[in-house]
Amino acid sequence: MAAEKKRVDSAVNNKSIKDPIVSSHHLVSERCAELSELEYALIMTSNAFNKWMVRCMTAAGEPDMGPLDVSLLHHINHRNRQKKLADICFVLNVEDTHIVAYALKKLVKAGYVSSEKQGKELYFSTTEQGQKLCDKYREVRETCLIALQNETGISAKSIGENAQLLRAISALYDNAARTAASL
């Protein structure tokens, strides 16, 4: 245990690592301290993004949605196609179908999503009310987020490149999760 702590301290104090900003010093690895920095940034970004979605939706006129509800509504509205539960979970990378099913029931009850049984499958689509809410969300997003992004000087190209990197890192964590599940 003492040897491991010494290795972690060595990784953090290494001259090539410039003061990593991490939330869990004990997880810093000599082989890739930057991964700990990324994980902290992901935690901060995830929490900020979830807060943003909820507040944007509140400004759009719906104060009773959580981040998953907002994500589901937008995904179901995407390309105006019906979607089934398994596909929604797959695309959004949500493992717990029960949580998604519960959120979908809430969206149906609120009148933003409708469900239709086709054979044994249940398909979901946005209602006119749901589409209007998505449009209002987009207006708020343009006013608050896109305008701010333009002011910061962060280029759209840079954002796109980082999105590609994050999708690749998502696959890295998915693979690691499968490996951990088999230990």
N, CA, C and O of each residue as an XYZ file, in Angstrom:
732
protein
N       0.826     -1.195      0.000
C       0.000      0.000      0.000
C       0.867      1.254      0.000
O       0.594      2.198     -0.741
N       1.910      1.267      0.828
C       2.803      2.419      0.890
C       3.531      2.609     -0.436
O       3.758      3.737     -0.873
N       3.898      1.488     -1.076
C       4.582      1.566     -2.366
C       3.656      2.173     -3.427
O       4.098      2.967     -4.258
N       2.380      1.801     -3.397
C       1.415      2.342     -4.361
C       1.237      3.842     -4.155
O       1.203      4.598     -5.126
N       1.121      4.282     -2.896
C       0.981      5.705     -2.602
C       2.212      6.457     -3.093
O       2.098      7.558     -3.631
N       3.392      5.859     -2.907
C       4.626      6.489     -3.357
C       4.614      6.653     -4.880
O       5.052      7.683     -5.393
N       4.112      5.634     -5.614
C       4.025      5.717     -7.079
C       3.050      6.812     -7.492
O       3.323      7.559     -8.432
N       1.915      6.915     -6.800
C       0.930      7.958     -7.116
C       1.529      9.325     -6.873
O       1.410     10.219     -7.712
N       2.182      9.497     -5.709
C       2.811     10.777     -5.408
C       3.873     11.112     -6.446
O       4.019     12.268     -6.843
N       4.611     10.101     -6.882
C       5.630     10.295     -7.903
C       5.005     10.759     -9.210
O       5.532     11.651     -9.874
N       3.887     10.157     -9.578
C       3.211     10.547    -10.816
C       2.719     11.980    -10.745
O       2.820     12.726    -11.719
N       2.191     12.365     -9.601
C       1.675     13.722     -9.442
C       2.805     14.731     -9.397
O       2.685     15.833     -9.932
N       3.905     14.353     -8.757
C       5.018     15.288     -8.600
C       5.992     15.271     -9.773
O       6.924     16.076     -9.807
N       5.798     14.378    -10.728
C       6.653     14.266    -11.898
C       6.687     15.612    -12.629
O       5.651     16.248    -12.818
N       7.863     16.030    -13.030
C       8.032     17.314    -13.715
C       7.238     17.390    -15.022
O       6.845     18.478    -15.443
N       7.000     16.237    -15.670
C       6.275     16.252    -16.939
C       4.772     16.440    -16.738
O       4.050     16.740    -17.689
N       4.303     16.266    -15.510
C       2.885     16.459    -15.209
C       2.764     17.788    -14.483
O       3.212     17.925    -13.344
N       2.168     18.748    -15.133
C       2.051     20.074    -14.552
C       0.777     20.166    -13.726
O      -0.312     20.353    -14.268
N       0.916     20.037    -12.431
C      -0.192     20.204    -11.492
C      -1.523     19.686    -12.023
O      -2.406     20.477    -12.355
N      -1.676     18.364    -12.105
C      -2.945     17.841    -12.606
C      -4.094     18.273    -11.687
O      -3.963     18.276    -10.463
N      -5.190     18.628    -12.292
C      -6.384     19.015    -11.544
C      -7.266     17.784    -11.493
O      -7.889     17.412    -12.487
N      -7.315     17.158    -10.336
C      -8.031     15.893    -10.189
C      -8.949     15.956     -8.972
O      -8.748     16.767     -8.068
N      -9.954     15.089     -8.963
C     -10.841     15.012     -7.805
C     -10.469     13.852     -6.901
O     -10.905     13.793     -5.751
N      -9.667     12.930     -7.412
C      -9.321     11.728     -6.659
C      -7.831     11.437     -6.798
O      -7.416     10.636     -7.637
N      -7.048     12.088     -5.978
C      -5.590     11.979     -6.032
C      -5.133     10.517     -5.977
O      -4.146     10.146     -6.612
N      -5.848      9.704     -5.226
C      -5.447      8.306     -5.055
C      -5.612      7.479     -6.331
O      -5.114      6.355     -6.393
N      -6.301      8.010     -7.356
C      -6.482      7.274     -8.612
C      -5.468      7.661     -9.686
O      -5.426      7.034    -10.745
N      -4.662      8.671     -9.432
C      -3.704      9.135    -10.438
C      -2.717      8.021    -10.734
O      -2.141      7.432     -9.820
N      -2.524      7.732    -12.020
C      -1.640      6.662    -12.463
C      -0.366      7.233    -13.064
O      -0.398      8.249    -13.758
N       0.734      6.586    -12.798
C       1.997      6.972    -13.432
C       1.898      6.865    -14.946
O       2.492      7.653    -15.682
N       1.139      5.876    -15.394
C       1.052      5.612    -16.832
C       0.198      6.624    -17.567
O       0.388      6.834    -18.765
N      -0.748      7.261    -16.869
C      -1.591      8.255    -17.550
C      -2.323      9.117    -16.520
O      -3.515      8.932    -16.273
N      -1.598     10.049    -15.931
C      -2.205     10.974    -14.969
C      -3.284     11.817    -15.642
O      -4.235     12.262    -14.999
N      -3.122     12.025    -16.935
C      -4.083     12.840    -17.678
C      -5.488     12.240    -17.653
O      -6.478     12.965    -17.755
N      -5.573     10.923    -17.519
C      -6.885     10.286    -17.454
C      -7.637     10.742    -16.196
O      -8.856     10.912    -16.228
N      -6.913     10.936    -15.097
C      -7.554     11.456    -13.880
C      -8.024     12.890    -14.096
O      -9.087     13.276    -13.610
N      -7.248     13.667    -14.813
C      -7.676     15.035    -15.145
C      -8.938     15.003    -16.001
O      -9.877     15.767    -15.778
N      -8.941     14.108    -16.979
C     -10.108     13.975    -17.848
C     -11.337     13.570    -17.039
O     -12.421     14.120    -17.235
N     -11.171     12.615    -16.136
C     -12.308     12.149    -15.347
C     -12.901     13.279    -14.513
O     -14.122     13.394    -14.404
N     -12.057     14.103    -13.930
C     -12.563     15.240    -13.165
C     -13.292     16.216    -14.092
O     -14.355     16.733    -13.748
N     -12.717     16.458    -15.257
C     -13.373     17.351    -16.220
C     -14.717     16.778    -16.673
O     -15.683     17.519    -16.858
N     -14.775     15.455    -16.852
C     -16.038     14.820    -17.235
C     -17.096     14.965    -16.144
O     -18.266     15.215    -16.433
N     -16.675     14.807    -14.885
C     -17.609     14.983    -13.768
C     -18.155     16.408    -13.772
O     -19.364     16.620    -13.678
N     -17.256     17.374    -13.879
C     -17.681     18.779    -13.888
C     -18.573     19.075    -15.088
O     -19.603     19.736    -14.955
N     -18.177     18.585    -16.256
C     -18.941     18.827    -17.479
C     -20.301     18.158    -17.417
O     -21.309     18.754    -17.796
N     -20.334     16.932    -16.943
C     -21.601     16.204    -16.831
C     -22.571     16.945    -15.921
O     -23.741     17.122    -16.258
N     -22.078     17.374    -14.769
C     -22.944     18.096    -13.836
C     -23.396     19.434    -14.409
O     -24.557     19.812    -14.255
N     -22.488     20.155    -15.073
C     -22.853     21.439    -15.677
C     -23.857     21.237    -16.809
O     -24.814     22.000    -16.936
N     -23.641     20.217    -17.627
C     -24.550     19.952    -18.741
C     -25.933     19.553    -18.239
O     -26.944     20.011    -18.770
N     -25.980     18.696    -17.210
C     -27.273     18.306    -16.639
C     -28.014     19.521    -16.082
O     -29.218     19.673    -16.290
N     -27.284     20.381    -15.375
C     -27.892     21.604    -14.837
C     -28.406     22.481    -15.978
O     -29.509     23.021    -15.907
N     -27.599     22.617    -17.024
C     -27.997     23.413    -18.185
C     -29.281     22.888    -18.812
O     -30.207     23.660    -19.065
N     -29.346     21.584    -19.064
C     -30.539     21.022    -19.712
C     -31.795     21.302    -18.907
O     -32.824     21.680    -19.468
N     -31.719     21.121    -17.603
C     -32.878     21.343    -16.744
C     -33.278     22.818    -16.751
O     -34.462     23.140    -16.853
N     -32.309     23.701    -16.645
C     -32.627     25.142    -16.612
C     -33.092     25.653    -17.969
O     -33.955     26.528    -18.044
N     -32.527     25.114    -19.031
C     -32.988     25.494    -20.367
C     -34.424     25.035    -20.568
O     -35.246     25.778    -21.106
N     -34.730     23.819    -20.139
C     -36.094     23.307    -20.278
C     -37.060     24.103    -19.410
O     -38.200     24.337    -19.811
N     -36.625     24.515    -18.244
C     -37.460     25.360    -17.389
C     -37.747     26.684    -18.083
O     -38.884     27.158    -18.081
N     -36.714     27.283    -18.678
C     -36.900     28.536    -19.410
C     -37.795     28.347    -20.631
O     -38.477     29.277    -21.064
N     -37.785     27.133    -21.179
C     -38.642     26.825    -22.336
C     -40.093     26.592    -21.912
O     -40.986     26.508    -22.756
N     -40.324     26.488    -20.596
C     -41.698     26.370    -20.122
C     -42.044     25.092    -19.393
O     -43.197     24.905    -19.006
N     -41.066     24.190    -19.190
C     -41.350     22.932    -18.496
C     -40.377     22.757    -17.328
O     -39.247     22.309    -17.524
N     -40.810     23.106    -16.119
C     -39.914     23.049    -14.958
C     -39.816     21.687    -14.278
O     -39.042     21.534    -13.333
N     -40.568     20.711    -14.727
C     -40.623     19.429    -14.017
C     -39.890     18.295    -14.722
O     -40.301     17.140    -14.615
N     -38.825     18.598    -15.432
C     -38.055     17.549    -16.115
C     -36.653     17.468    -15.544
O     -36.038     18.478    -15.201
N     -36.161     16.238    -15.450
C     -34.774     16.011    -15.091
C     -33.940     15.858    -16.349
O     -34.483     15.839    -17.454
N     -32.633     15.749    -16.199
C     -31.753     15.636    -17.371
C     -32.085     14.460    -18.292
O     -32.042     14.604    -19.514
N     -32.414     13.308    -17.724
C     -32.750     12.153    -18.563
C     -34.032     12.417    -19.344
O     -34.125     12.062    -20.519
N     -35.012     13.029    -18.707
C     -36.268     13.359    -19.392
C     -35.998     14.254    -20.601
O     -36.540     14.035    -21.685
N     -35.151     15.263    -20.398
C     -34.830     16.201    -21.485
C     -34.120     15.463    -22.617
O     -34.465     15.629    -23.787
N     -33.131     14.652    -22.266
C     -32.394     13.890    -23.281
C     -33.324     12.979    -24.075
O     -33.235     12.897    -25.300
N     -34.211     12.302    -23.367
C     -35.145     11.390    -24.031
C     -36.074     12.141    -24.973
O     -36.281     11.718    -26.110
N     -36.629     13.241    -24.511
C     -37.545     14.009    -25.362
C     -36.851     14.442    -26.648
O     -37.405     14.294    -27.737
N     -35.644     14.973    -26.522
C     -34.931     15.421    -27.723
C     -34.569     14.253    -28.635
O     -34.652     14.369    -29.858
N     -34.171     13.136    -28.048
C     -33.829     11.993    -28.894
C     -35.063     11.442    -29.609
O     -34.996     11.098    -30.789
N     -36.159     11.359    -28.915
C     -37.386     10.854    -29.545
C     -37.838     11.809    -30.648
O     -38.368     11.376    -31.672
N     -37.630     13.093    -30.440
C     -38.010     14.088    -31.450
C     -37.059     14.077    -32.654
O     -37.420     14.547    -33.733
N     -35.864     13.551    -32.476
C     -34.827     13.533    -33.511
C     -35.333     12.857    -34.797
O     -35.773     11.707    -34.776
N     -35.264     13.569    -35.874
C     -35.640     13.089    -37.210
C     -37.092     12.637    -37.328
O     -37.472     11.983    -38.299
N     -37.892     12.990    -36.335
C     -39.333     12.741    -36.400
C     -39.669     11.288    -36.757
O     -40.558     11.018    -37.565
N     -38.933     10.367    -36.134
C     -39.169      8.934    -36.351
C     -39.551      8.268    -35.045
O     -39.095      8.668    -33.974
N     -40.393      7.246    -35.141
C     -40.734      6.469    -33.958
C     -39.510      5.674    -33.504
O     -38.694      5.235    -34.314
N     -39.408      5.504    -32.189
C     -38.264      4.780    -31.638
C     -38.740      3.813    -30.561
O     -39.671      4.111    -29.812
N     -38.095      2.655    -30.489
C     -38.442      1.691    -29.443
C     -37.436      1.789    -28.305
O     -36.325      2.293    -28.471
N     -37.850      1.300    -27.159
C     -37.071      1.424    -25.927
C     -35.641      0.930    -26.092
O     -34.704      1.636    -25.717
N     -35.451     -0.254    -26.638
C     -34.103     -0.820    -26.771
C     -33.200      0.077    -27.609
O     -32.024      0.250    -27.287
N     -33.740      0.648    -28.679
C     -32.947      1.527    -29.538
C     -32.605      2.838    -28.834
O     -31.500      3.360    -28.980
N     -33.555      3.360    -28.074
C     -33.310      4.592    -27.319
C     -32.170      4.363    -26.332
O     -31.240      5.166    -26.249
N     -32.246      3.281    -25.597
C     -31.199      2.962    -24.614
C     -29.852      2.768    -25.293
O     -28.831      3.236    -24.792
N     -29.843      2.083    -26.427
C     -28.600      1.829    -27.152
C     -27.958      3.136    -27.620
O     -26.770      3.364    -27.392
N     -28.738      3.983    -28.268
C     -28.191      5.223    -28.826
C     -27.702      6.169    -27.730
O     -26.664      6.813    -27.884
N     -28.442      6.252    -26.632
C     -28.057      7.151    -25.546
C     -27.083      6.499    -24.555
O     -26.645      7.136    -23.597
N     -26.748      5.218    -24.796
C     -25.795      4.478    -23.965
C     -26.265      4.409    -22.510
O     -25.485      4.608    -21.578
N     -27.550      4.124    -22.341
C     -28.124      3.953    -21.005
C     -28.370      2.464    -20.798
O     -29.101      1.832    -21.561
N     -27.756      1.916    -19.765
C     -27.837      0.484    -19.530
C     -29.136      0.071    -18.841
O     -29.667     -1.004    -19.118
N     -29.648      0.907    -17.954
C     -30.816      0.555    -17.153
C     -32.109      0.920    -17.892
O     -32.558      2.065    -17.857
N     -32.689     -0.066    -18.551
C     -33.910      0.187    -19.332
C     -35.087      0.566    -18.444
O     -36.007      1.243    -18.903
N     -35.078      0.145    -17.187
C     -36.186      0.464    -16.287
C     -36.268      1.964    -16.024
O     -37.360      2.529    -15.962
N     -35.119      2.603    -15.870
C     -35.096      4.051    -15.642
C     -35.623      4.777    -16.872
O     -36.387      5.735    -16.750
N     -35.221      4.327    -18.051
C     -35.686      4.941    -19.288
C     -37.190      4.700    -19.462
O     -37.924      5.613    -19.840
N     -37.642      3.490    -19.190
C     -39.075      3.182    -19.314
C     -39.903      4.064    -18.386
O     -40.964      4.552    -18.776
N     -39.424      4.272    -17.159
C     -40.138      5.136    -16.214
C     -40.188      6.579    -16.726
O     -41.234      7.226    -16.670
N     -39.057      7.076    -17.222
C     -39.013      8.445    -17.754
C     -39.941      8.587    -18.964
O     -40.602      9.614    -19.125
N     -39.989      7.566    -19.805
C     -40.890      7.609    -20.962
C     -42.354      7.667    -20.516
O     -43.160      8.380    -21.114
N     -42.689      6.923    -19.476
C     -44.063      6.974    -18.951
C     -44.399      8.380    -18.477
O     -45.512      8.859    -18.696
N     -43.443      9.047    -17.828
C     -43.651     10.428    -17.375
C     -43.875     11.359    -18.564
O     -44.743     12.231    -18.517
N     -43.095     11.176    -19.628
C     -43.231     12.027    -20.806
C     -44.561     11.788    -21.515
O     -45.168     12.723    -22.037
N     -45.012     10.536    -21.533
C     -46.318     10.210    -22.118
C     -47.419     10.859    -21.287
O     -48.330     11.486    -21.829
N     -47.329     10.704    -19.972
C     -48.338     11.276    -19.078
C     -48.399     12.801    -19.196
O     -49.478     13.388    -19.106
N     -47.247     13.440    -19.398
C     -47.192     14.900    -19.546
C     -47.712     15.371    -20.904
O     -47.970     16.559    -21.099
N     -47.865     14.427    -21.845
C     -48.391     14.783    -23.161
C     -47.344     15.166    -24.182
O     -47.686     15.663    -25.255
N     -46.065     14.945    -23.873
C     -44.995     15.303    -24.799
C     -44.613     14.164    -25.730
O     -44.038     14.388    -26.795
N     -44.931     12.957    -25.328
C     -44.585     11.760    -26.095
C     -45.818     10.878    -26.165
O     -46.615     10.821    -25.228
N     -45.962     10.194    -27.286
C     -47.035      9.197    -27.406
C     -46.386      7.838    -27.635
O     -45.248      7.742    -28.095
N     -47.131      6.798    -27.304
C     -46.628      5.449    -27.539
C     -47.639      4.690    -28.384
O     -48.847      4.902    -28.282
N     -47.116      3.807    -29.215
C     -47.962      3.015    -30.108
C     -47.408      1.598    -30.152
O     -46.219      1.382    -30.388
N     -48.290      0.647    -29.923
C     -47.878     -0.757    -29.954
C     -47.925     -1.257    -31.397
O     -48.931     -1.110    -32.090
N     -46.818     -1.849    -31.830
C     -46.724     -2.456    -33.152
C     -46.197     -3.871    -32.933
O     -45.011     -4.074    -32.673
N     -47.085     -4.827    -33.040
C     -46.714     -6.204    -32.712
C     -46.444     -6.295    -31.229
O     -47.282     -5.909    -30.414
N     -45.277     -6.804    -30.875
C     -44.912     -6.906    -29.464
C     -44.154     -5.678    -28.968
O     -43.934     -5.530    -27.767
N     -43.759     -4.808    -29.876
C     -42.931     -3.647    -29.528
C     -43.774     -2.406    -29.287
O     -44.828     -2.228    -29.899
N     -43.302     -1.552    -28.394
C     -43.904     -0.262    -28.124
C     -42.993      0.795    -28.741
O     -41.797      0.836    -28.452
N     -43.559      1.643    -29.586
C     -42.799      2.694    -30.257
C     -43.215      4.047    -29.707
O     -44.387      4.286    -29.414
N     -42.225      4.931    -29.572
C     -42.454      6.258    -29.006
C     -42.179      7.330    -30.045
O     -41.270      7.207    -30.866
N     -42.990      8.394    -29.992
C     -42.778      9.552    -30.852
C     -43.251     10.791    -30.108
O     -44.046     10.702    -29.172
N     -42.758     11.931    -30.528
C     -43.181     13.166    -29.868
C     -44.552     13.578    -30.382
O     -44.896     13.359    -31.543
N     -45.311     14.170    -29.496
C     -46.606     14.738    -29.860
C     -46.357     16.145    -30.395
O     -45.226     16.630    -30.367
N     -47.387     16.786    -30.869
C     -47.255     18.174    -31.324
C     -46.787     19.053    -30.155
O     -45.951     19.940    -30.333
N     -47.334     18.796    -28.963
C     -46.936     19.543    -27.773
C     -45.443     19.309    -27.468
O     -44.732     20.243    -27.097
N     -44.980     18.080    -27.624
C     -43.572     17.769    -27.402
C     -42.667     18.436    -28.420
O     -41.584     18.913    -28.082
N     -43.116     18.467    -29.675
C     -42.333     19.133    -30.720
C     -42.238     20.631    -30.454
O     -41.181     21.230    -30.656
N     -43.321     21.233    -30.006
C     -43.305     22.669    -29.689
C     -42.354     22.958    -28.533
O     -41.641     23.962    -28.543
N     -42.348     22.072    -27.535
C     -41.435     22.260    -26.408
C     -39.983     22.140    -26.867
O     -39.132     22.910    -26.423
N     -39.695     21.201    -27.735
C     -38.337     21.064    -28.282
C     -37.942     22.315    -29.064
O     -36.798     22.763    -28.980
N     -38.876     22.875    -29.817
C     -38.602     24.104    -30.572
C     -38.311     25.274    -29.637
O     -37.404     26.067    -29.889
N     -39.085     25.377    -28.556
C     -38.869     26.449    -27.583
C     -37.518     26.263    -26.888
O     -36.804     27.238    -26.653
N     -37.167     25.021    -26.560
C     -35.866     24.719    -25.963
C     -34.758     25.192    -26.907
O     -33.768     25.784    -26.476
N     -34.941     24.923    -28.186
C     -33.928     25.337    -29.174
C     -33.764     26.855    -29.188
O     -32.645     27.359    -29.289
N     -34.874     27.585    -29.087
C     -34.806     29.052    -29.054
C     -34.007     29.529    -27.841
O     -33.152     30.406    -27.960
N     -34.287     28.953    -26.688
C     -33.555     29.327    -25.471
C     -32.083     28.956    -25.626
O     -31.205     29.718    -25.224
N     -31.814     27.807    -26.199
C     -30.438     27.345    -26.416
C     -29.675     28.312    -27.318
O     -28.525     28.656    -27.045
N     -30.323     28.741    -28.385
C     -29.679     29.692    -29.303
C     -29.353     30.999    -28.584
O     -28.272     31.560    -28.761
N     -30.290     31.475    -27.779
C     -30.125     32.743    -27.079
C     -29.054     32.671    -25.997
O     -28.224     33.572    -25.882
N     -29.071     31.618    -25.218
C     -28.179     31.534    -24.056
C     -26.861     30.832    -24.331
O     -25.803     31.345    -23.966
N     -26.903     29.687    -24.958
C     -25.697     28.868    -25.105
C     -24.911     29.199    -26.366
O     -23.707     29.448    -26.300
N     -25.573     29.203    -27.499
C     -24.860     29.433    -28.769
C     -24.287     30.846    -28.812
O     -23.171     31.050    -29.287
N     -25.037     31.809    -28.323
C     -24.523     33.181    -28.287
C     -23.275     33.262    -27.405
O     -22.303     33.926    -27.765
N     -23.300     32.597    -26.267
C     -22.155     32.594    -25.358
C     -20.966     31.877    -25.989
O     -19.830     32.337    -25.880
N     -21.227     30.754    -26.645
C     -20.144     30.022    -27.318
C     -19.477     30.909    -28.357
O     -18.252     30.902    -28.469
N     -20.237     31.657    -29.102
C     -19.668     32.560    -30.100
C     -18.809     33.641    -29.449
O     -17.766     34.017    -29.984
N     -19.244     34.135    -28.305
C     -18.488     35.175    -27.598
C     -17.164     34.651    -27.042
O     -16.189     35.400    -26.968
N     -17.117     33.390    -26.654
C     -15.902     32.842    -26.036
C     -14.777     32.653    -27.035
O     -13.606     32.616    -26.656
N     -15.120     32.533    -28.298
C     -14.090     32.291    -29.306
C     -13.734     30.824    -29.459
O     -12.837     30.488    -30.231
N     -14.414     29.945    -28.742
C     -14.188     28.514    -28.918
C     -14.783     28.143    -30.273
O     -15.985     28.294    -30.492
N     -13.940     27.659    -31.177
C     -14.404     27.415    -32.542
C     -15.305     26.194    -32.637
O     -15.184     25.244    -31.864
N     -16.204     26.246    -33.597
C     -17.078     25.099    -33.861
C     -16.235     23.892    -34.260
O     -16.560     22.761    -33.899
N     -15.169     24.123    -34.992
C     -14.285     23.031    -35.407
C     -13.669     22.352    -34.186
O     -13.629     21.124    -34.111
N     -13.194     23.141    -33.241
C     -12.608     22.595    -32.021
C     -13.640     21.797    -31.224
O     -13.327     20.736    -30.686
N     -14.841     22.299    -31.152
C     -15.908     21.587    -30.449
C     -16.182     20.251    -31.137
O     -16.343     19.231    -30.466
N     -16.234     20.249    -32.451
C     -16.462     19.012    -33.198
C     -15.355     17.994    -32.989
O     -15.620     16.803    -32.831
N     -14.117     18.463    -32.990
C     -12.986     17.558    -32.761
C     -13.046     16.960    -31.360
O     -12.775     15.774    -31.173
N     -13.403     17.782    -30.381
C     -13.514     17.277    -29.007
C     -14.683     16.312    -28.865
O     -14.602     15.362    -28.086
N     -15.757     16.534    -29.595
C     -16.900     15.604    -29.568
C     -16.465     14.235    -30.088
O     -16.845     13.208    -29.526
N     -15.671     14.220    -31.157
C     -15.164     12.956    -31.692
C     -14.278     12.257    -30.664
O     -14.374     11.044    -30.478
N     -13.423     13.016    -30.003
C     -12.545     12.453    -28.985
C     -13.370     11.872    -27.830
O     -13.070     10.782    -27.342
N     -14.393     12.584    -27.399
C     -15.220     12.095    -26.293
C     -15.977     10.823    -26.668
O     -16.151      9.945    -25.824
N     -16.427     10.708    -27.908
C     -17.081      9.467    -28.340
C     -16.087      8.304    -28.309
O     -16.441      7.191    -27.920
N     -14.857      8.562    -28.716
C     -13.823      7.516    -28.665
C     -13.517      7.142    -27.217
O     -13.344      5.964    -26.907
N     -13.450      8.118    -26.346
C     -13.194      7.847    -24.930
C     -14.370      7.096    -24.320
O     -14.178      6.250    -23.446
N     -15.586      7.396    -24.771
C     -16.767      6.659    -24.313
C     -16.605      5.173    -24.606
O     -16.925      4.332    -23.766
N     -16.114      4.855    -25.786
C     -15.878      3.452    -26.144
C     -14.816      2.839    -25.234
O     -14.925      1.675    -24.848
N     -13.793      3.618    -24.892
C     -12.755      3.143    -23.980
C     -13.366      2.759    -22.630
O     -13.068      1.691    -22.095
N     -14.209      3.619    -22.086
C     -14.850      3.333    -20.794
C     -15.842      2.176    -20.910
O     -15.946      1.369    -19.987
N     -16.564      2.081    -22.013
C     -17.469      0.953    -22.208
C     -16.711     -0.373    -22.217
O     -17.132     -1.344    -21.587
N     -15.598     -0.403    -22.930
C     -14.782     -1.626    -22.966
C     -14.221     -1.957    -21.597
O     -14.220     -3.118    -21.188
N     -13.741     -0.939    -20.882
C     -13.205     -1.164    -19.537
C     -14.313     -1.669    -18.603
O     -14.059     -2.519    -17.749
N     -15.526     -1.157    -18.756
C     -16.648     -1.593    -17.915
C     -16.967     -3.062    -18.171
O     -17.240     -3.810    -17.231
N     -16.934     -3.481    -19.435
C     -17.168     -4.902    -19.745
C     -16.080     -5.775    -19.135
O     -16.362     -6.852    -18.611
N     -14.841     -5.310    -19.205
C     -13.737     -6.064    -18.610
C     -13.916     -6.163    -17.094
O     -13.749     -7.236    -16.514
N     -14.252     -5.057    -16.467
C     -14.441     -5.043    -15.010
C     -15.589     -5.968    -14.603
O     -15.527     -6.609    -13.554
N     -16.619     -6.036    -15.416
C     -17.776     -6.892    -15.101
C     -17.409     -8.374    -15.154
O     -18.076     -9.206    -14.539
N     -16.358     -8.697    -15.884
C     -15.969    -10.098    -16.005
C     -14.905    -10.516    -14.998
O     -14.486    -11.674    -14.982
N     -14.469     -9.588    -14.165
C     -13.440     -9.926    -13.157
C     -14.038    -10.680    -11.988
O     -13.321    -11.041    -11.055
